[in-house]
Structure formats: structure tokens, C-alpha cells
Amino acid sequence: MLLDIDLAILGAKPERFIEYEQQVQDEYRWVKPEIYRVKRKQVLDYFYDQQPLYQTHFFQQNFEKQAKENLKFALK
């Protein structure tokens, strides 16, 4: 349950997810942009490939679809 709560932001509304991604990028602004892009893509790829992403039925039913759409958008 705690892991699903932690990953809930991935299944947020698209506007909030984009805001979150910008916040993460700001947090890591000290990392060279080309390195940040590669490493962030690896993290997002990992989450996108998880089947299912969420472990609890509640999160699978309420967040999974949107999370996968958000991740797919971020990986473009």
C-alpha cells in the first residue's frame, strides 16, 4: 500500500503529472541536462514496464490507466 501511495502521482491528472515532472527536473537541476534526460527516461521506462504498476486492487482500478498514459506521454 505504501509503495502504491508513493507512486500515486504517476496516475494524477495530466496537468498535475506535468507539474510534478517539472518539479523533479527542478530538484535535479544540478545534474547536467543530457545526463538527467537519460537517467529520468530509465526511471520512467522502468515504471512503464511494470505489469501491473500498482500492487493493490484499488490503485490498479483507479490509477493504473492514467499512470500508463502519463508515463507514455513523458517518454515521448
C-alpha atoms as a printed R data frame, in Angstrom:
   type eleno elety resid chain resno      x      y       z
1  ATOM     1    CA   MET     A     1  0.000  0.000   0.000
2  ATOM     2    CA   LEU     A     2  2.799  2.453   0.859
3  ATOM     3    CA   LEU     A     3  4.519  1.879  -2.481
4  ATOM     4    CA   ASP     A     4  1.261  2.495  -4.311
5  ATOM     5    CA   ILE     A     5  0.697  5.691  -2.330
6  ATOM     6    CA   ASP     A     6  4.208  6.827  -3.198
7  ATOM     7    CA   LEU     A     7  3.597  6.156  -6.906
8  ATOM     8    CA   ALA     A     8  0.098  7.670  -6.919
9  ATOM     9    CA   ILE     A     9  1.460 10.867  -8.509
10 ATOM    10    CA   LEU     A    10  2.128  8.878 -11.679
11 ATOM    11    CA   GLY     A    11 -1.621  8.388 -12.032
12 ATOM    12    CA   ALA     A    12 -2.553 12.006 -11.348
13 ATOM    13    CA   LYS     A    13 -4.425 14.151 -13.841
14 ATOM    14    CA   PRO     A    14 -2.138 15.028 -16.763
15 ATOM    15    CA   GLU     A    15 -1.748 18.669 -15.713
16 ATOM    16    CA   ARG     A    16 -0.595 17.654 -12.230
17 ATOM    17    CA   PHE     A    17  1.724 14.977 -13.612
18 ATOM    18    CA   ILE     A    18  3.393 17.532 -15.913
19 ATOM    19    CA   GLU     A    19  3.794 19.881 -12.959
20 ATOM    20    CA   TYR     A    20  5.330 17.035 -10.939
21 ATOM    21    CA   GLU     A    21  7.794 16.229 -13.733
22 ATOM    22    CA   GLN     A    22  8.847 19.881 -13.792
23 ATOM    23    CA   GLN     A    23  9.322 19.791 -10.022
24 ATOM    24    CA   VAL     A    24 11.526 16.702 -10.297
25 ATOM    25    CA   GLN     A    25 13.580 18.372 -13.013
26 ATOM    26    CA   ASP     A    26 13.976 21.473 -10.829
27 ATOM    27    CA   GLU     A    27 15.085 19.306  -7.920
28 ATOM    28    CA   TYR     A    28 17.817 17.789 -10.077
29 ATOM    29    CA   ARG     A    29 18.843 20.990 -11.882
30 ATOM    30    CA   TRP     A    30 22.397 20.426 -10.625
31 ATOM    31    CA   VAL     A    31 22.646 17.376 -12.924
32 ATOM    32    CA   LYS     A    32 23.802 18.012 -16.476
33 ATOM    33    CA   PRO     A    33 20.696 18.107 -18.721
34 ATOM    34    CA   GLU     A    34 21.889 15.328 -21.042
35 ATOM    35    CA   ILE     A    35 22.548 13.026 -18.072
36 ATOM    36    CA   TYR     A    36 19.250 13.956 -16.421
37 ATOM    37    CA   ARG     A    37 17.288 13.090 -19.577
38 ATOM    38    CA   VAL     A    38 18.929  9.668 -19.896
39 ATOM    39    CA   LYS     A    39 18.525  8.762 -16.230
40 ATOM    40    CA   ARG     A    40 14.971 10.103 -15.944
41 ATOM    41    CA   LYS     A    41 13.994  8.108 -19.030
42 ATOM    42    CA   GLN     A    42 15.423  4.968 -17.404
43 ATOM    43    CA   VAL     A    43 13.332  5.544 -14.282
44 ATOM    44    CA   LEU     A    44 10.145  6.235 -16.240
45 ATOM    45    CA   ASP     A    45 10.771  3.260 -18.555
46 ATOM    46    CA   TYR     A    46 11.105  1.023 -15.509
47 ATOM    47    CA   PHE     A    47  7.748  2.148 -14.127
48 ATOM    48    CA   TYR     A    48  6.064  1.963 -17.540
49 ATOM    49    CA   ASP     A    49  7.225 -1.642 -17.985
50 ATOM    50    CA   GLN     A    50  5.817 -2.813 -14.644
51 ATOM    51    CA   GLN     A    51  2.804 -5.080 -15.119
52 ATOM    52    CA   PRO     A    52  0.899 -4.106 -13.119
53 ATOM    53    CA   LEU     A    53  2.435 -0.848 -11.955
54 ATOM    54    CA   TYR     A    54  0.401 -0.785  -8.752
55 ATOM    55    CA   GLN     A    55  0.179 -3.678  -6.341
56 ATOM    56    CA   THR     A    56 -3.217 -3.060  -4.755
57 ATOM    57    CA   HIS     A    57 -6.555 -3.547  -6.451
58 ATOM    58    CA   PHE     A    58 -7.657 -0.027  -5.503
59 ATOM    59    CA   PHE     A    59 -4.714  1.634  -7.220
60 ATOM    60    CA   GLN     A    60 -4.888 -0.683 -10.205
61 ATOM    61    CA   GLN     A    61 -8.543  0.233 -10.703
62 ATOM    62    CA   ASN     A    62 -8.202  3.968 -10.044
63 ATOM    63    CA   PHE     A    63 -4.707  4.998 -11.140
64 ATOM    64    CA   GLU     A    64 -3.142  2.381 -13.442
65 ATOM    65    CA   LYS     A    65 -4.605  3.525 -16.763
66 ATOM    66    CA   GLN     A    66 -3.846  7.200 -16.205
67 ATOM    67    CA   ALA     A    67 -0.364  6.396 -14.896
68 ATOM    68    CA   LYS     A    68  0.477  4.448 -18.047
69 ATOM    69    CA   GLU     A    69 -0.841  7.302 -20.215
70 ATOM    70    CA   ASN     A    70  1.179  9.868 -18.250
71 ATOM    71    CA   LEU     A    71  4.313  7.767 -18.461
72 ATOM    72    CA   LYS     A    72  3.847  7.205 -22.188
73 ATOM    73    CA   PHE     A    73  3.472 10.977 -22.678
74 ATOM    74    CA   ALA     A    74  6.611 11.683 -20.624
75 ATOM    75    CA   LEU     A    75  8.619  9.140 -22.607
76 ATOM    76    CA   LYS     A    76  7.898 10.756 -25.993
